[in-house]
Amino acid sequence: MITAPSNSSKPTFAIPEDFEVDQTQLAAVKAKIEKEGIDYLLSTYVDIHGAPKAKVTPSDALAQMARGSELYTVGAMEGMGLIGPHEDECAAVPDLDTMIICPWDRRFAYFFGDLYHHGDVYPNDSRQVLKRQMNRAASLGYTFNLGVEPEFYVFREDPETGERTGLSPHRYRGLCPAYDVAQTFSSMDFLEPFSRHIRDLGWGLYSFDQEGGHSQYEFDFDYSDALTMSDRLVFLRLMAKKVAESAGCIATFMPKPFADDFRSGCHFNMSLQDNTTESNAFAPEPEGNAFIEKYGIPMSKNAYHFAAGVLKHAAAITAVTSPTYNSYQGFISQGEMLDVSWAPVLAAYGRNNRSAMMRMPLNRYCLENRAPDMSVNPYLAAAFHLAAGLEGIEQELDPGEPINTDLYQKTKREIRQSGIDFLPSTLCHAIEYFEEDELAGEVFGEMKDIFISQKTTEWERDFYTIHKDQHDRMMTFL
């Protein structure tokens, strides 16, 4: 793969001819790199799955890297477009404001970057998809804020047998290990360094715990603007992998690793900031509003409109928030689990109701979508949520009556009779909804077709595979 010469003093053909690097900012970054003794730099972007990609650049080549010297044949990666050996490369330009010293290996400095192609930002760059919607929100006077609740499993693996066991030497024997202190203490060889790294990064970690799954953990930290939070989630997954490896473990972001245990969600907690007043635009108006009188949940009109927009596009959004075949194996109310799964299966909202896809929590002014899981590309999911929510505000949509009862206790017939829609039951169904959704085309542009093609291939690969357990069950069935 071709790169510009390392001693090049001119921008590559991929970025604008008048592209300039802020020399004051560059000097400040260079000084920090030298002070911290950093040897290697990463100007990263993500593929369609949200996995970070980059070349390793020696620290003395910072100036060239900042001018986009490193070129990438992105067509060699999944879901990026520009497929074929005849296509020109993209340049990865680092956002110098985003530098993170990798806390598990301080030889490396990590930058979140933007892809450029033929003199302009590359439209199929996931970060650009979100930036377009953030700019649209800004034109309406808003900043989109996002908090996430990442859950994932960490295992030990026997190097000889390959057998995987939980971090704790003793598996919890009760109904659910959530919040169990003994399990937490037994897992601190991973939890301690990982939580310390999050604190050192300044993300505002305020809790972590043993979650509902055996050897499943959740880390909660402060919200931020959606672009920053998406950057952080991508980095968090990488950091979890590396810290787990250092402890002789494996971290997995597979949404539903076990049929009899909890899915790994990544709930999106969303709100808008009013940029004029710098206040939360989802907080109820001092004088109240008609929605509060009608539906009883203390949120602003904008919060209700935003919720209605998300619900309108819920099925299509789910293709992006839950983008793997395995994601939909987690959308089940109980299945093989001993108790209810707590997974959302219905496109509904309610007051603090965790059996619905979306809830309006009682302790904060935001909307929480419980459908996203840990396989999510956060840039794409945040962009689609924001576009749908803004549409709801602009069209003054009404989300309808909130559902405040336990939906797991209702039969499918009762649910259908009440007019509540189910979330897509498979990735195939979700793709079909996504394909039919006009707003998806406005948000993703050319990337909509790329996404459909990529996810359809994944669906067919997993659905049409014949597994050994099918042989065992069916070879002599008749």
VOGU-3710 file (C-alpha; in Angstrom, 3 decimals, decimal comma):
1> mitapsnssk> 0,000/0,000/0,000  1,445/3,351/-1,097  2,188/6,228/1,223  3,583/9,658/0,599  7,337/9,951/1,141  8,121/10,470/4,829  10,082/13,625/4,062  7,276/15,181/2,035  6,647/18,825/2,916  3,477/19,117/0,819
11> ptfaipedfe> -0,037/17,778/1,436  -1,065/14,646/-0,427  -3,479/14,775/-3,362  -6,189/13,402/-1,041  -6,585/16,542/1,079  -7,414/20,102/-0,019  -4,621/22,048/-1,679  -5,025/24,867/0,822  -4,990/22,531/3,830  -2,948/24,009/6,674
21> vdqtqlaavk> -1,983/22,689/10,086  -2,296/25,003/13,086  1,384/25,460/13,875  0,782/26,618/17,450  -1,291/23,535/18,136  1,246/21,306/16,403  4,062/22,741/18,517  2,092/22,103/21,714  1,439/18,477/20,722  5,082/17,997/19,764
31> akiekegidy> 6,224/19,375/23,123  3,912/17,003/24,996  5,097/14,044/22,936  8,710/14,860/23,732  7,964/15,462/27,415  6,149/12,134/27,778  8,760/10,191/25,813  6,273/8,919/23,241  7,762/6,844/20,433  4,798/6,028/18,190
41> llstyvdihg> 1,707/7,787/16,869  -1,633/6,481/15,579  -3,922/8,643/13,432  -7,013/6,451/13,499  -10,350/6,013/11,773  -12,871/3,164/12,006  -14,318/0,616/9,600  -18,044/-0,075/9,340  -17,917/-2,137/12,548  -16,367/0,684/14,560
51> apkakvtpsd> -12,990/-1,068/14,793  -10,054/1,389/14,797  -7,538/1,343/11,930  -4,197/3,102/11,554  -0,578/2,836/10,539  2,090/3,335/13,190  4,003/6,570/12,680  7,282/7,325/14,480  6,912/10,370/16,704  9,514/12,353/14,776
61> alaqmargse> 7,173/12,206/11,749  4,384/14,084/13,571  4,447/17,068/11,211  4,019/14,901/8,122  1,280/12,840/9,735  -0,593/16,016/10,676  -0,589/16,971/6,968  -2,144/13,656/5,971  1,021/11,944/4,748  -0,316/8,458/5,498
71> lytvgamegm> -2,560/7,104/2,747  -4,953/4,160/3,000  -6,593/1,911/0,441  -9,810/1,834/2,442  -11,461/-0,477/-0,089  -9,387/-3,264/1,426  -11,437/-2,928/4,635  -15,006/-3,952/5,310  -17,781/-1,527/4,509  -15,691/1,488/3,557
81> gligphedec> -16,411/1,869/-0,162  -13,770/2,656/-2,826  -13,520/-1,049/-3,641  -11,020/-2,032/-6,325  -7,306/-1,635/-7,104  -8,050/1,311/-9,407  -9,414/3,540/-6,626  -7,296/6,332/-5,150  -6,345/6,311/-1,492  -7,706/8,266/1,463
91> aavpdldtmi> -5,550/10,302/3,821  -6,064/10,041/7,579  -5,674/13,482/9,139  -5,441/13,465/12,946  -7,522/15,781/15,077  -4,653/17,111/17,170  -7,022/18,056/20,003  -7,860/14,402/20,624  -4,461/12,971/21,551  -4,583/10,211/24,179
101> icpwdrrfay> -1,495/8,553/25,602  -2,370/4,866/25,666  -2,391/4,124/29,417  -1,488/0,430/28,985  1,513/1,282/26,774  2,710/4,869/27,098  4,999/4,554/24,095  1,910/5,209/21,950  -0,139/8,359/21,389  -3,579/7,806/19,863
111> ffgdlyhhgd> -5,405/10,399/17,739  -8,924/10,279/16,338  -8,731/11,301/12,719  -10,774/12,168/9,669  -10,450/10,633/6,241  -9,978/12,824/3,160  -10,348/11,797/-0,477  -9,794/13,862/-3,630  -9,542/17,135/-1,760  -12,528/16,765/0,553
121> vypndsrqvl> -13,633/14,842/3,625  -14,518/11,271/2,728  -18,319/10,943/3,098  -18,224/7,236/4,000  -16,043/7,895/7,029  -18,207/7,017/10,055  -16,965/10,042/11,978  -18,063/12,296/9,116  -21,553/10,741/9,117  -21,940/11,848/12,731
131> krqmnraasl> -20,293/15,231/12,164  -22,839/16,056/9,453  -25,708/15,498/11,873  -23,928/17,348/14,690  -23,525/20,321/12,356  -27,214/20,141/11,487  -28,093/20,178/15,176  -25,785/23,156/15,712  -27,573/25,065/12,943  -30,771/24,590/14,964
141> gytfnlgvep> -29,060/25,772/18,140  -28,338/22,399/19,771  -25,460/20,190/20,854  -26,219/16,477/20,987  -24,983/14,959/24,248  -24,570/11,241/24,805  -23,819/8,922/27,689  -23,226/5,198/27,205  -23,373/2,186/29,530  -20,867/-0,321/28,149
151> efyvfredpe> -21,250/-3,928/29,283  -18,932/-6,764/28,288  -17,637/-10,142/29,388  -14,043/-10,922/30,397  -12,766/-14,507/30,506  -9,701/-16,473/31,358  -8,607/-18,987/28,729  -6,646/-22,143/29,412  -3,680/-21,993/26,979  -3,657/-25,782/26,575
161> tgertglsph> -7,339/-26,694/26,359  -8,782/-23,373/25,203  -11,468/-23,672/27,896  -12,869/-20,310/28,964  -13,861/-19,526/32,530  -14,923/-16,375/34,342  -12,553/-14,075/36,203  -13,782/-15,251/39,591  -12,479/-18,724/40,519  -15,965/-19,610/41,761
171> ryrglcpayd> -19,013/-19,183/39,537  -21,917/-17,443/41,215  -24,562/-20,054/42,033  -27,572/-17,842/42,648  -30,155/-16,568/40,189  -28,191/-13,471/39,100  -24,684/-12,267/40,039  -25,471/-8,565/39,485  -23,702/-6,259/41,971  -22,249/-9,218/43,890
181> vaqtfssmdf> -19,365/-7,902/45,969  -17,535/-11,228/46,256  -17,524/-11,639/42,468  -16,235/-8,087/42,093  -13,351/-8,639/44,532  -12,372/-11,803/42,655  -12,172/-9,851/39,383  -10,017/-6,927/40,471  -6,921/-8,036/38,544  -8,789/-6,738/35,486
191> lepfsrhird> -11,200/-4,237/37,053  -8,575/-2,291/39,004  -6,192/-1,347/36,152  -9,050/-0,793/33,711  -10,956/1,511/36,064  -7,734/3,368/36,926  -7,060/3,998/33,244  -10,559/5,445/32,756  -10,047/7,748/35,741  -6,616/8,831/34,507
201> lgwglysfdq> -8,110/9,667/31,100  -10,402/12,166/32,838  -13,653/10,609/31,662  -15,320/10,985/35,052  -15,708/7,348/36,066  -18,273/7,141/38,849  -18,963/3,412/39,183  -18,264/-0,066/37,872  -19,766/-3,389/38,839  -20,274/-7,074/38,289
211> egghsqyefd> -23,250/-7,071/35,926  -26,083/-9,555/35,427  -24,001/-12,004/33,394  -21,379/-14,296/34,876  -18,058/-12,439/34,467  -19,855/-9,507/32,798  -18,982/-5,952/33,846  -20,263/-2,420/33,332  -18,376/0,878/33,578  -20,248/4,171/33,920
221> fdysdaltms> -18,688/7,575/33,325  -19,752/11,126/32,514  -21,636/12,012/29,350  -20,165/14,338/26,717  -21,002/15,576/23,254  -21,820/12,643/20,972  -18,650/12,886/18,868  -16,400/12,782/21,925  -18,407/9,937/23,452  -18,245/7,916/20,235
231> drlvflrlma> -14,471/8,407/20,184  -14,292/7,243/23,786  -16,341/4,102/23,231  -14,107/3,048/20,334  -11,040/3,632/22,501  -12,625/1,886/25,504  -13,102/-1,334/23,551  -9,479/-1,294/22,420  -8,292/-0,537/25,956  -10,420/-3,345/27,414
241> kkvaesagci> -8,836/-5,823/25,009  -5,295/-4,763/25,866  -5,829/-4,624/29,643  -7,504/-8,039/29,546  -4,556/-9,446/27,594  -2,123/-8,088/30,185  -4,064/-10,000/32,853  -4,041/-13,191/30,778  -7,701/-12,749/29,861  -9,954/-12,065/26,889
251> atfmpkpfad> -12,534/-9,254/26,680  -15,423/-9,862/24,281  -17,987/-7,447/22,892  -20,124/-10,195/21,413  -23,677/-9,047/22,212  -25,029/-12,425/23,381  -22,213/-14,886/24,135  -24,473/-17,386/25,934  -28,102/-18,358/25,438  -28,587/-18,705/29,197
261> dfrsgchfnm> -26,948/-15,426/30,241  -27,453/-11,685/29,765  -26,736/-9,755/26,589  -24,077/-7,039/26,631  -25,914/-3,807/26,067  -24,554/-0,336/25,432  -27,503/1,857/26,342  -27,576/5,302/24,734  -28,563/8,132/27,106  -29,372/11,102/24,872
271> slqdnttesn> -30,113/14,772/25,435  -29,820/18,109/23,674  -28,111/21,198/25,014  -29,658/24,534/24,132  -26,585/26,418/22,921  -28,108/29,823/23,645  -28,767/29,173/27,323  -26,310/26,248/27,729  -29,120/24,385/29,475  -30,550/20,899/29,015
281> afapepegna> -33,271/21,194/26,379  -34,941/18,036/27,738  -35,528/19,538/31,198  -39,210/20,432/31,684  -40,242/24,012/31,040  -40,850/26,028/34,236  -44,471/26,441/33,256  -44,848/22,789/32,264  -46,300/21,580/28,969  -49,237/19,682/27,543
291> fiekygipms> -47,279/16,424/27,282  -46,588/16,374/31,019  -50,276/16,918/31,711  -51,242/14,189/29,250  -48,532/11,582/29,871  -47,276/12,412/33,356  -43,502/12,265/32,783  -41,636/15,499/33,653  -39,751/16,164/30,414  -39,753/19,054/27,943
301> knayhfaagv> -41,766/19,198/24,741  -38,516/18,729/22,839  -37,809/15,522/24,756  -41,214/14,113/23,806  -40,799/15,182/20,170  -37,301/13,660/20,060  -38,634/10,402/21,526  -41,384/10,324/18,908  -38,834/10,730/16,118  -36,737/7,845/17,440
311> lkhaaaitav> -39,819/5,641/17,798  -40,914/6,495/14,247  -37,621/5,125/12,903  -37,018/2,537/15,644  -36,936/-0,535/13,402  -34,442/1,010/10,981  -32,324/2,480/13,782  -32,069/-0,984/15,335  -30,188/-2,226/12,261  -27,440/0,216/13,262
321> tsptynsyqg> -27,595/-0,044/17,056  -27,674/-3,854/16,950  -25,724/-4,594/13,781  -24,804/-8,285/14,051  -26,580/-11,588/13,566  -25,860/-12,381/17,203  -27,462/-9,097/18,355  -30,937/-10,467/17,675  -30,277/-13,627/19,629  -30,312/-11,270/22,609
331> fisqgemldv> -33,696/-9,693/21,765  -35,695/-12,267/23,677  -37,720/-11,762/26,835  -36,368/-14,879/28,565  -35,481/-17,868/26,378  -33,073/-20,222/28,153  -32,422/-17,780/31,001  -33,613/-18,478/34,540  -35,357/-15,098/34,716  -36,360/-12,334/32,300
341> swapvlaayg> -33,562/-11,066/30,078  -34,218/-7,336/30,637  -33,581/-6,969/26,904  -35,837/-4,587/24,950  -38,103/-6,332/22,482  -40,732/-3,645/21,863  -40,622/-0,255/20,142  -42,200/1,636/23,014  -41,256/4,147/25,689  -42,240/4,614/29,288
351> rnnrsammrm> -41,518/6,188/32,634  -38,422/4,373/33,875  -39,762/1,186/32,233  -36,892/-1,163/31,373  -39,119/-3,606/29,506  -39,571/-1,008/26,729  -36,969/-0,032/24,142  -36,793/3,522/25,456  -37,334/5,023/28,871  -37,395/8,458/30,403
361> plnryclenr> -35,348/7,937/33,601  -36,479/9,560/36,822  -33,004/10,696/37,893  -31,864/12,625/34,818  -33,339/14,557/31,899  -32,507/12,324/28,981  -33,895/9,564/26,794  -32,365/6,131/27,206  -32,484/3,692/24,301  -31,776/0,221/25,664
371> apdmsvnpyl> -31,461/-1,477/22,262  -27,820/-0,622/21,361  -25,329/-3,369/22,160  -21,557/-3,564/22,402  -21,079/-4,424/18,717  -22,363/-0,960/17,775  -20,493/1,513/15,584  -21,242/4,482/17,863  -20,739/7,166/15,205  -23,368/5,679/12,893
381> aaafhlaagl> -25,829/4,917/15,682  -25,515/8,378/17,227  -25,981/10,029/13,820  -29,195/8,121/13,073  -30,633/8,782/16,539  -29,911/12,478/16,220  -31,433/12,772/12,756  -34,584/10,954/13,879  -34,872/13,053/17,021  -34,431/16,330/15,150
391> egieqeldpg> -37,096/15,228/12,683  -39,405/14,629/15,619  -38,738/18,140/16,927  -39,150/19,826/13,550  -42,405/17,967/12,828  -43,606/18,247/16,455  -44,339/14,520/16,612  -46,266/12,962/19,494  -44,820/9,704/20,920  -48,215/8,524/22,131
401> epintdlyqk> -49,139/7,050/25,473  -46,163/5,820/27,524  -46,174/2,179/28,574  -45,510/1,947/32,291  -46,383/-1,701/32,902  -44,211/-4,827/32,716  -44,409/-5,722/29,038  -42,803/-9,107/29,675  -46,037/-10,181/31,364  -48,160/-9,543/28,261
411> tkreirqsgi> -48,768/-12,085/25,512  -47,810/-11,303/21,938  -51,483/-11,085/21,073  -52,129/-8,545/23,845  -49,164/-6,490/22,682  -50,283/-6,460/19,054  -53,837/-5,550/20,046  -52,495/-2,578/22,005  -50,774/-1,269/18,850  -47,209/-1,678/20,119
421> dflpstlcha> -44,645/-2,703/17,518  -42,002/-5,343/18,094  -38,398/-4,546/17,329  -37,041/-6,533/14,353  -36,582/-10,164/15,303  -33,542/-10,765/13,074  -30,805/-8,817/11,352  -32,519/-9,615/8,045  -35,740/-7,888/9,147  -33,798/-4,921/10,506
431> ieyfeedela> -31,949/-4,510/7,189  -35,277/-4,487/5,331  -36,593/-1,704/7,569  -33,334/0,208/7,139  -33,524/-0,125/3,355  -37,078/1,241/3,271  -36,348/4,183/5,578  -35,899/7,444/3,646  -34,245/9,205/6,559  -31,525/6,539/6,552
441> gevfgemkdi> -30,638/7,640/3,025  -30,406/11,277/4,113  -28,140/10,396/7,037  -25,877/7,836/5,392  -25,845/8,902/1,755  -23,860/6,446/-0,351  -22,993/4,575/2,818  -26,589/3,363/3,110  -26,108/0,952/0,213  -22,690/-0,046/1,549
451> fisqkttewe> -24,216/-0,814/4,939  -27,058/-2,858/3,423  -24,658/-4,889/1,293  -22,279/-5,525/4,188  -24,970/-6,546/6,648  -26,848/-8,690/4,135  -23,646/-10,637/3,514  -23,194/-11,112/7,266  -26,789/-12,284/7,632  -26,491/-14,834/4,824
461> rdfytihkdq> -23,149/-16,111/6,104  -24,498/-16,856/9,568  -28,036/-17,907/8,661  -27,143/-20,424/5,962  -24,290/-22,066/7,850  -25,131/-25,646/8,895  -23,921/-26,256/12,443  -22,905/-29,502/14,126  -25,693/-29,227/16,669  -28,185/-29,291/13,791
471> hdrmmtfl> -26,628/-32,537/12,614  -26,840/-33,956/16,114  -30,518/-33,030/16,419  -31,764/-33,743/12,917  -29,658/-36,371/11,126  -31,834/-39,181/12,465  -34,925/-37,090/13,171  -37,167/-38,904/10,683
//
